[in-house]
Structure formats: structure tokens, C-alpha cells
Amino acid sequence: MASASGEASAAGGGKVACAAWIRRRDEKAAAARVFAAYGRAGAAGSPPAVEVLGFDSQECALSPSPLARAVLGEGGAGDAPRGIAVHPAGDELVCATAKGCRLFKLIFEEFTVRIIPRDAPPLESVGPQKCLAFSTDGAKFAIGGEDGHLRIFHWPSMNVLLDEPKAHKSFRDMDISLDSEFLVSTSTDGSARIWKIDEGAPLVNLTRSSDEKIECCRFSRDGMKPFLFCTVAKGSKVVTVVWDISDWKRIGYKRLLGKPISTLSVSLDGKYLALGSHDGDFCAVDVKKMEVSHWSKKAHLGSPVTSIEFCPTERVVISTSNQWGAELTKLNVPADWKEWQVWLVLLALFLASAIVFYMFYERSDSFWNFPMGRHQPSKPWNLLKESPPVPEDQTSW
């Protein structure tokens, strides 16, 4: 585990209140560039701000000083960051505060990064928001407020697709499906609802018993199995329940972390879930087996884990808590196959097939070794006691 500047730093200021990854695809570069976005609370002499830090995948570490920084306000409680959502293209981010949401443009140059504030009137005076989410294709953006107000916008036009002031009592969690067709939202009262985004209307309420509370929610991301994962609390017991999104019926459940859950996340490739607890632990779960593959105990000692974000290119996560700020953790899970490794295996299989074919050709008694040309035996037809065929007349016309 590597600490990620949870305490105030000389360059940044106060503790990290929220964090997210930024993935930049550069046509000139062989691989995507990865950065981290921090929402840092204010401290004495340092107002709250949004920062961009570089990420070193070899060292599994973030740059000690931010590459760019944008101040959120004068330092009042209303300007403190509460959440960050980064556009999938990596060129914009939205930071939530108690007043509303702030939009920033990210400009990445060869050696520098710039953060430029942008006007976004539909987002600036919406009040405190609990949930922010971009769709995978980046065409939709949704926010869920402490007042239970749900807003879904088309991006970047900011045209309203859905505006429901009484979606919930107060938002608990939210996520958008991989195909951008559905949005799932949960409330602090334990209810959960599915929304049809293009129609701008609620579709179905997830079923639960009177003593159950549906808390955290995430859609699957592997593109093959359309599932919905939710943590469900029943008294002191918490399980992770799987719904089939074709009919919104429960498929099964499993107890994974074994303690109250504060946050849930899923990797971009859909292979892992991450569950954070109220006492500072978190685990990573292999979705295919639904078994715990990594466990970090006391990552945020005694403080609820408020968010966990998977790195888009490495098995690394950023987790945050109000008391300890941000922590960078390399997951102890099996390494993924790289693209060059796959091609190397295919090349090895091709060469092995060629060698086997060559050996078969050299040693086999099949027609491949039938004598040809001058090496054919003389008078082979005598063996059959037949006359050889008469050749055709080869004279020219």
C-alpha cells in the first residue's frame, strides 16, 4: 500500500476529500496516459481546490506535487469538494460542492496540464449532490442530490433528459448501465429504482422485503453478462445480491466483506468489484468466481471508506475517507495478460504447428513421400501384370 497524501501537503493544502482517475488516449503514444484528479479540502492559508497528479505505473505512485491546480472558492464550507466525475474522454471533469457542481476543462500538453473553469449554469446552483456519473460513452451525465432530486443531461449540450425532484427521499448511490440505457439509484430509506434514460421515466422498483435496505449499486461492465450488483443490509448482515437486468429478478447473493458496506465500485473491464466498509477495510472480489481476491485491512483505520476508484490500466485503486484522505493501493490479484503477451502466445502456437507439420512431412509414409520424377520405380505396371498405358500423341496440330 502507498499513501497518497492524505495529510496536508506543502503543494496542495488540506486532506483529499474525493478522487477519480483520468485516462487520456493519445494517438501518438503507444499506451494511454493515466492521471489522478483530487478534490482537496481547504486548510489554513490554502483554499479548496481541484488538482491533477501524474501516475507512475512502474512505481505505483502519484507525483508528489500536482501538475495543475484550480481553486474552488475562498475557503468557505460551501466550496469544499464532495465528489468528482471525469468524462470518459479525459478532457473534462465535474466537481460537486455544497453549492452545486463546477465544470472544468482539462488540457494536456506534452509536459504540462491545464485546468480551465467552464460555465455550466444548469449545474452550478443545484445544491449538494451525493452522486455524479457519466455514461460509458460520455453522452449522458447524471446527478443525484441530498434532497432526492434526480437530473440527467445530454452531454455536452446539457439538454435535460430527465428532471425528477422527488426521485428519492435522499440519494444513497447511483450508476449507469454499460449500454447507457438504464440508471439505477438507491435511497437512504433502503429503496432502489431503475430508470429508462431515453424515455426519461422510472421503469421498475427493485423488490425487497420490509426488513431489507438496498444500499450500494453497480452495473456489470464486461459486456457479456448484463447484471446489476447491489449490497443489501438485513439487520447486521450485509450481502451482495445479483439481479438479471433482462427481467430485474434476483439471481443469487453472497456474503463477501462480512460487515456493513459504505461504498461499492467495479473495474472498467468488469472483472473485479471493490467493497469498502464503515471501519476502513476494503476488499476486491473476482466477479467470475464471486470470491474475495484481495483484502486491505485498516486501510482507513476506523473511518468509513467514502469512495474506491479502479485505475483504468492497472490493478490499482484509489480509496478515500473523510479522516485519512486518499490511499493508493496495488491489488494483490493475478496479473492480466498484456496484448503483446497474447500475440507472443499465438506466434508460439503457429511455430509449434509448423514444426509438427514438418516432422509429419519428413517421417510419414503417406502420399507426401510418394516418389516423384526420376525416383519413381521402373516398370511399376509389371507388378500388376498389366500393360502400361499408351501415351497420347504429342505431335503438334
N, C-alpha and C positions, 0 to 999 in steps of 0.2 A: 504494500500500500504506500502511496505517496501523497503527502499533504499538499493541498493546492491552495495555500494562502488563506486559511480560514480566519486567521487573525489579521488585524490591520497591517498593511504593508506601507512602506515609505512611498511607493509609487502610486498605490491605489487608494487607500483610505480605510473604510470600515469593512466589516465582515461581508462575505459573499452571501446574498440573500437568495439568489436564483442563478441558474446556469443552463447553458444549452450548447450543443455542438454546431459548428458551421462547416459545411462541406462545399469546397469550391472546385468545380470541374474546369480545368484549363486545357484547351486543345493543344497547347504547345508542350505541356508537361505529360510525362508518361503515366503519372498517377494523380489522383485527386489530392488537393491540399486541404488539410484539416486545421481548424482553429476552434477556440472556445470563446463563448460570449458569457460574460459575468455581469450580473446586476448587483452592484456593490452599495450597501447601505452607507449613509453618511457617518462621519466621525468628526471629532474636534478639528476644525480647520480644513475639513475635506467634505464637500457636498456629495450627495448620492450620484452615482454615475453608471454608465454602461461601458464596459471595457471589452476589447478583443485581444486575446492572447494566442501566441503561436503554440503548436503542439509538435513535440518530437516523439515520433513513434518508436524510434530505436531506444531512447532513454525512458520512454513512458513518462514524460514530464511536460509541463507547460512552461512557457517562458516566464522568468522571474518578474519581468516588467511588462505591462500592457503595450501592445503595438499601437493601439489607438484608444481614445477615451472621449466620451461625450457626457457632459454634466446634465443631470435630470432636473435640477432645480436649485433653490437656495439652501436647501438642507432641512426643510420642514418635514413633518411626518407624512404629509400628503405626497411628497416627491419620492419617498423610499420605494425601490423596486420590489415587486411581488411575484413576478413571473416573466419569462422570456419565451417567445416563439420565433423561430428562424424559418424563413421561406426556404423550401427545398432547393431553390437555385443558389442559395447562399449569398444573395445580394441585398436582402432586406431583413430586418428584424423588428418585432413589436415587443415593447416592454410595458408591462402593466404596473400602475401605481395606484394609490388610494383615490386619486382624482380621475383617472382614466388610463388610456393607453397612448404611448408615444411611438411614432414610426420613425425608423432610421434607415437610411440608405448606406450600404457597405460598398466601398470602392477599394478593390485590391489591385495594387500595382506590384511591380517586380520586387521592391524592397520595402514598400510602405503600405499601410492600411489607413483609410479614412472613414470616419463615421459622420454622416451628414443628416441632421434632423430634417424631417419632411412633414408638411402639413397633412393631417388626416382628420378633418372635422367630425366625421361620424364616430371616431374612436376616442376623441380627446376628452369628452365630458360625460362618459358613461358610468363613472364611479368605479369603486373597487371591483375587480374581476378575479374570480377564483380559477378560471380555466381559459386557456388560449390554445388554439390548434389550427395549423394549416393542413389542408388535404395533401395527399401524397403527390398529386400532380400540380399543386400550388395554385389551383384555380379557385379555391374556396378558403375562407378564413372564418372561424367561429370563436365567439367569446361567451362565457357563462359567468354571470355576476353573483356577488354575495346576496343580492336582492332577488335571485331566481330568474333574472331576465336573460333570455337566450337571443343572440343575434348571429346570423350567418350572412356573410357578404361574398359577392363575387369579387375575385382579385385579379387585376389591380383596380378595376373600375369602381369598387366599393358600392356597387349596386346591392340593395338589400334583397336577399333570397328568403329570409325568414326573420321575423321580429315578434317574439312571444314574451310579453312582460311577465307572465305567470307560468313559466315552464316548470319551475320547481319552487319549493319554499326557499331554498338556498342551494347553490351548486356545490357538489362534492367532487365530481370528476367528470371527464368528457373525452371522447375520442371520435375520429372519423375513419370510416372503413377504407380499405386499400383502394377500392374502385370509386371512392368519393360519392357513393350512392346513399350511405346511411351515416347518421350520427347517433351515438349512444351517450346519454347523460344520466348521472346519478345525483340524488339529492341528499341533504343532511338528514332527512327523515327516513332514509333507507329505501326509497322507491327508485326505479330506473325506467327510462323511457327511450324508445327508438324513434328517430325522426327520419322522414324521407326528405332528403335535402332539396332535390329539384322541384318537388311538389310543395315544399315549404309547409309541411304539416306533420303532426305526430302520426306514427304508424301503429305502434303497439306498446303496451306496458309490460315489462318483464314480470313473470309470475313469481310470487314469493309468499311464504307463509306469514302469519301475523307476527311471529317472533323472529323473523329474519330481517336483516338490513343489508341491502346491496350497496357496497361502498366504492371500490375502485373498479375501473373498466378499461379494457383494451381489446381492439380487434386484432385478429391474426394478420401476419404480414408475409407469409411465404408464397401467397398467390395460388396455392393448391387446395388448401383446406379452409373454407370460409367459416371460421369460428369466432366466437366472442368470449373473452375471458373476463370474469368478474370475481372479486373477493366478496364473500358473503359471511356476515357475522351472525351467529346464533348464540346468544349469551356470551360466554367466554371463549367459545370455539369459533375459529375462522377457517374457512375452506376456500379453495379456488374452484369455481364452477365454470363449466364449458357449455356454451349454447351453440346450437346449429343455426346459422343465420338464414337458412332457407325456410325454416318454419318457426324459429325462435323458441325452440323447445330445448330443455336441458339434456345434455348427452351424458354427463357424469361430473364428478367432483373429486378433489383430492386435498388432503391437509398437507401443506408444504412447509411454511415457516413455523407453524405451531404457536403463533402469538398474534395479537392484534396487528393489523396491517395499516400502515399510514400512506403508502404510495405503491403504484404498480406501473411497470414500463415494459416495452417489448423492443427487441433489437430490430433494425431495419430489414434484415433478412428473415425475420420471423423465427429464428432458431432458439432464441432464449427469452424468457421472462425474467424480470427482476422485481422482487418484492422487498419493500422496506418496512421496518417495524417501528412502533412507538417508543421503543427503548434504545434505538440506534443501530440495530443489526440490519443486515440485508443479505439476500441470497439470490443466486442466478439459477434458473430452472431450465433444463433441457426440455423443450416443448414436445419433441417426438416421444420421449420416454416419460415425461411429466415427473422427472426426478431432479432433486437438487444437485447441481454440478459444482457450485461454489458457495461458500458461506463466509461472510465477513462479520465477525462478532465485535461489538463495541466500536464500530466504525464512527459512530456519532454518539459516544457514551452518554446514555441517559436522556438523549434528546431525540424527538421524532424525526425520522428521515422525511423531508418535505418533497424531495424530487430525486429521481435517478434517471440519467440520460446515457444511453449506449453510444459509444463512438461509432461513426458510420463506417470506418475502415478497419478498426482493431477491436479485440475483445477487451475493451477498457470502458469504464463507466465514470461519470462524474456524479457524485451524490452530494446533497446539501441538507443542512439543518439550521434552524434559527440560532442555536447556541454555538455551533462549531464551524459554521460556514461551509466551505466546499472541500471535498476529499476526492482525489483521483486514485482509482483502484484498477489494477490489472487483474482480470479474472483468471482463476486457475481452472481453465477448461481446455479440452483438446484443441489443438491448433487447427485452423481451417486450411483447406487446400488453396494454394495460390494458383492463378491462371497458368503461370509458366510451369508449375508442377504438373498440372493436368496435361499440358501439351507434351511434357517430357515423358510421362507415362504412356501416352498414345504413340509417341515415336518409338519407345522401347518395345511396345507390343508389335508395331509394324516391323521393326528389325527382327524380332524374335520369330515372327511369322515367315519372314523372308528366309531366315536361316533354316527353319524347319522344312520349308518347301525345297530349298536347295539340297538338303540332305535326302529328302524323299526322291528328288530327281536323280541324284547320283547313285543311290543304293537300291532303288526299286526295280523289280523285274517287270514292270508294266510296259505299256506300249511306248513310254517315254524312252526306253532303252532299246527299242527295235532297231536293228542295224539298218543304216541308210547308205545310199550311194555305192561306192566301191566295196564297202564292207559287207554287202549282202552276200549270203552263201550262193555258190554256183549251183545251177540246175536245181533250184528248190522244188520244181514241179515233179522231179523224179520220185520224190518221197510220196507223192500222191498217185504215182503211176498214171499220170495224165500228160498229155502233150501240152507244151506251153502255148499260150495264146498267140495267134498270128498278129504281128503289129500292123497297124493301119498304114496305108500307102502315104508316105511322107513327101511324095513328089509334089512340086508346085502345080497350081492350076494350069 
